[in-house]
Amino acid sequence: MPRRKAPGVRNDVEDEDSGRFMTEGQLSSFMAAFAKAQAESNRQLLESLLLRSPAFIAGAPSPSPSPSSSSAHLSPSGNFAGCTARFSGASRDSDILEAFIDAIVIYKECINIADDDHALRGLPMLLEGEAAVWFRGVKASIASWEDALQRLRAMYGAPRPPHKIFRDIFASEQGDREQSEVFIGRLRASIAKLPYALDERIHLDMIYGFLNKRIRKRLTRESVQSVDELVSKARCIEESLMEVSSVA
């Protein structure tokens, strides 16, 4: 006959099994305590990071990148890939060389080719024919961008002595079909080759004296005070003459 348990008495097996499981209330209390402990741990970690790096405090501006790093990644140096100026060395006219040099120097500044060494490496792209062959032979001895320009001038733009420049100037005279603006520009370029500066009045007297008589007949020397004014008034006279000839 099976034995009965005395009321209020639990056997050892039941006591052992009941200790293995939590009630719903005990589980909720445990999760709340765990969450509180985790939150406190996170708070302490965040405070530690803020003490080490004050820049991360809420509302503080983030550090801006240094100019050197931003320029290195956001503003890369340009190159001569889009430059259309070319020089072959076929002509020994120093004006052609100077026009080429002016063009590439302006392009270099506009496209932001800030590194002269980078510009020097791109210079052969702009040379053709004899000039390209010449540059291949001397590029190993060229140290800088300015050195390359000086070598070009020494090779293809040998300066003429002043007396020969004056001969060129006095051998010039405006033709009947040559526009005054073009003629004056050509004379000014020749005068600019002189190793010294001329007084503005001498400059103006020389240019006025070589103008075509159709311009000088309608424009007195005393009526102009600068070369730019002479260009402007000569252009107006030519336009008036063209209108008259078209009506006739």
C-alpha positions as CSV (number, residue, x, y, z in Angstrom):
1,M,0.0,0.0,0.0
2,P,1.6,3.4,-1.0
3,R,2.6,5.8,1.6
4,R,1.0,9.1,1.9
5,K,3.0,12.3,2.3
6,A,2.3,14.4,5.3
7,P,0.5,17.6,4.5
8,G,2.9,20.6,3.9
9,V,5.8,18.3,3.3
10,R,7.6,18.3,-0.2
11,N,10.0,15.6,-1.2
12,D,13.6,16.3,-2.2
13,V,13.0,15.7,-6.0
14,E,10.2,18.3,-6.2
15,D,12.4,20.8,-4.3
16,E,15.3,20.2,-6.7
17,D,13.2,20.6,-9.8
18,S,11.5,23.9,-8.6
19,G,15.0,25.4,-8.0
20,R,15.9,24.9,-11.7
21,F,13.3,27.3,-13.1
22,M,12.4,31.0,-12.6
23,T,8.9,32.3,-12.2
24,E,7.7,35.0,-14.6
25,G,8.1,37.7,-11.9
26,Q,11.7,36.6,-11.2
27,L,12.6,36.7,-14.9
28,S,11.1,40.2,-15.3
29,S,13.1,41.4,-12.3
30,F,16.3,39.9,-13.7
31,M,15.9,41.5,-17.2
32,A,15.2,44.9,-15.7
33,A,18.3,44.7,-13.5
34,F,20.4,43.5,-16.6
35,A,19.1,46.4,-18.7
36,K,19.9,48.9,-16.0
37,A,23.4,47.5,-15.6
38,Q,24.0,47.6,-19.3
39,A,22.8,51.2,-19.5
40,E,25.1,52.3,-16.7
41,S,28.0,50.5,-18.4
42,N,27.3,52.3,-21.7
43,R,27.1,55.7,-19.9
44,Q,30.5,55.2,-18.3
45,L,32.0,54.2,-21.7
46,L,30.6,57.3,-23.4
47,E,31.9,59.6,-20.7
48,S,35.3,58.0,-21.0
49,L,35.3,58.7,-24.8
50,L,34.2,62.3,-24.3
51,L,37.0,63.0,-21.9
52,R,39.5,61.6,-24.3
53,S,38.1,63.4,-27.4
54,P,36.4,66.7,-26.5
55,A,35.7,67.4,-30.2
56,F,32.9,64.7,-30.1
57,I,30.9,66.6,-27.5
58,A,27.3,67.2,-28.7
59,G,27.1,70.5,-30.6
60,A,30.9,70.9,-31.2
61,P,31.8,71.4,-34.8
62,S,33.8,68.6,-36.4
63,P,37.4,69.5,-37.4
64,S,37.7,70.8,-40.9
65,P,40.3,69.2,-43.2
66,S,43.6,70.9,-43.5
67,P,44.1,73.0,-46.7
68,S,46.9,70.7,-47.9
69,S,44.7,67.5,-47.7
70,S,41.7,69.1,-49.2
71,S,43.6,70.6,-52.1
72,A,45.4,67.3,-52.7
73,H,42.1,65.4,-53.0
74,L,39.6,68.0,-54.2
75,S,41.6,70.3,-56.5
76,P,44.0,68.1,-58.6
77,S,46.4,69.9,-60.8
78,G,45.4,70.4,-64.4
79,N,47.4,69.4,-67.5
80,F,48.0,70.5,-71.1
81,A,45.7,67.8,-72.6
82,G,43.2,70.5,-73.7
83,C,45.7,73.1,-74.9
84,T,45.6,73.7,-78.6
85,A,48.8,75.9,-78.9
86,R,51.6,74.2,-80.9
87,F,55.1,75.1,-81.8
88,S,57.1,73.4,-84.5
89,G,60.2,75.6,-84.7
90,A,59.8,75.8,-88.5
91,S,59.8,79.6,-88.3
92,R,62.6,81.5,-86.7
93,D,60.3,84.5,-86.1
94,S,60.6,85.4,-82.4
95,D,57.0,86.8,-82.5
96,I,55.6,83.3,-83.2
97,L,57.6,81.8,-80.4
98,E,56.5,84.6,-77.9
99,A,52.9,84.1,-78.9
100,F,53.2,80.4,-78.2
101,I,54.8,81.0,-74.9
102,D,52.2,83.5,-73.9
103,A,49.4,81.1,-74.8
104,I,50.8,78.2,-72.8
105,V,51.6,80.4,-69.7
106,I,48.1,81.7,-69.7
107,Y,46.7,78.2,-70.2
108,K,48.9,76.9,-67.3
109,E,47.5,79.6,-65.0
110,C,43.8,79.2,-66.0
111,I,43.8,75.4,-65.7
112,N,45.7,75.5,-62.4
113,I,48.8,73.6,-63.4
114,A,50.4,74.6,-60.1
115,D,53.2,72.1,-60.2
116,D,56.0,73.3,-62.5
117,D,57.4,69.8,-62.7
118,H,54.0,68.6,-63.9
119,A,53.9,71.4,-66.5
120,L,57.4,70.5,-67.7
121,R,56.4,66.9,-68.2
122,G,53.5,68.0,-70.3
123,L,55.4,70.5,-72.5
124,P,56.4,67.9,-75.2
125,M,52.7,67.5,-75.9
126,L,52.7,71.0,-77.4
127,L,55.9,70.7,-79.5
128,E,56.0,69.3,-83.0
129,G,58.5,68.7,-85.8
130,E,61.9,70.1,-85.3
131,A,61.1,71.6,-81.9
132,A,59.9,68.2,-80.6
133,V,63.1,66.5,-81.8
134,W,65.2,69.3,-80.2
135,F,63.4,69.0,-76.9
136,R,63.9,65.2,-76.7
137,G,67.7,65.9,-76.9
138,V,67.8,68.5,-74.2
139,K,65.0,67.5,-71.7
140,A,67.4,65.6,-69.5
141,S,69.4,68.8,-68.8
142,I,66.3,71.0,-68.2
143,A,65.8,71.6,-64.5
144,S,62.6,73.6,-64.3
145,W,59.7,75.1,-66.2
146,E,61.4,78.5,-66.4
147,D,64.5,76.9,-67.7
148,A,62.6,75.2,-70.5
149,L,61.1,78.6,-71.6
150,Q,64.5,80.2,-71.6
151,R,65.9,77.3,-73.6
152,L,63.1,77.7,-76.2
153,R,63.9,81.5,-76.5
154,A,67.6,80.9,-76.8
155,M,67.0,78.3,-79.5
156,Y,64.2,79.7,-81.6
157,G,63.8,83.3,-80.5
158,A,67.3,84.9,-80.7
159,P,66.7,88.6,-80.1
160,R,67.5,91.0,-82.8
161,P,69.9,94.0,-82.1
162,P,68.1,97.3,-81.7
163,H,69.4,98.8,-84.9
164,K,67.9,96.0,-86.9
165,I,64.6,96.3,-85.1
166,F,64.5,100.0,-86.1
167,R,65.2,99.0,-89.7
168,D,62.2,96.7,-89.5
169,I,60.1,99.4,-88.1
170,F,61.0,102.1,-90.6
171,A,60.6,99.7,-93.4
172,S,57.0,99.2,-92.4
173,E,54.1,101.3,-93.8
174,Q,50.4,100.6,-93.7
175,G,49.1,99.1,-96.9
176,D,45.9,100.2,-98.6
177,R,44.1,97.0,-97.6
178,E,45.6,96.5,-94.2
179,Q,43.4,97.4,-91.2
180,S,44.8,100.1,-89.0
181,E,44.3,98.0,-85.9
182,V,46.3,95.1,-87.3
183,F,49.0,97.4,-88.6
184,I,49.4,99.3,-85.3
185,G,49.5,96.0,-83.4
186,R,52.3,94.8,-85.6
187,L,54.3,97.9,-85.0
188,R,53.8,97.9,-81.3
189,A,55.1,94.3,-81.2
190,S,58.2,95.4,-83.1
191,I,58.8,98.3,-80.7
192,A,58.3,96.0,-77.7
193,K,61.4,94.0,-78.8
194,L,63.7,97.0,-78.1
195,P,65.8,96.4,-75.0
196,Y,64.8,99.8,-73.6
197,A,61.5,101.7,-73.3
198,L,60.5,104.6,-75.5
199,D,58.7,107.6,-74.4
200,E,55.0,107.5,-75.1
201,R,55.2,110.5,-77.4
202,I,58.0,108.9,-79.5
203,H,56.0,105.7,-79.6
204,L,52.9,107.5,-80.9
205,D,54.8,109.7,-83.4
206,M,56.5,106.7,-85.0
207,I,53.2,104.8,-85.4
208,Y,51.3,107.8,-86.6
209,G,54.0,108.6,-89.2
210,F,53.6,105.1,-90.8
211,L,49.8,105.2,-91.0
212,N,48.2,105.2,-94.5
213,K,47.6,108.7,-95.8
214,R,43.9,108.1,-96.0
215,I,43.9,107.9,-92.2
216,R,46.3,110.8,-91.6
217,K,44.3,113.0,-93.9
218,R,41.3,112.7,-91.6
219,L,43.1,112.4,-88.3
220,T,45.7,114.9,-87.0
221,R,48.5,114.0,-84.7
222,E,47.5,116.6,-82.2
223,S,44.0,115.0,-81.8
224,V,45.3,111.8,-80.2
225,Q,47.2,111.5,-76.9
226,S,47.8,107.7,-76.7
227,V,48.2,104.7,-79.0
228,D,44.9,103.2,-77.8
229,E,43.1,106.4,-78.7
230,L,44.8,106.3,-82.1
231,V,43.6,102.8,-82.7
232,S,40.0,103.7,-81.7
233,K,39.8,106.8,-83.9
234,A,41.5,105.1,-86.9
235,R,39.0,102.3,-86.6
236,C,36.1,104.8,-86.7
237,I,37.5,106.4,-89.8
238,E,37.9,103.1,-91.6
239,E,34.3,102.1,-90.8
240,S,33.1,105.5,-92.2
241,L,35.1,105.0,-95.4
242,M,33.7,101.5,-95.8
243,E,30.1,102.9,-95.5
244,V,30.8,105.6,-98.0
245,S,32.3,103.2,-100.5
246,S,29.4,100.8,-100.1
247,V,26.8,103.5,-100.8
248,A,28.7,104.7,-103.8
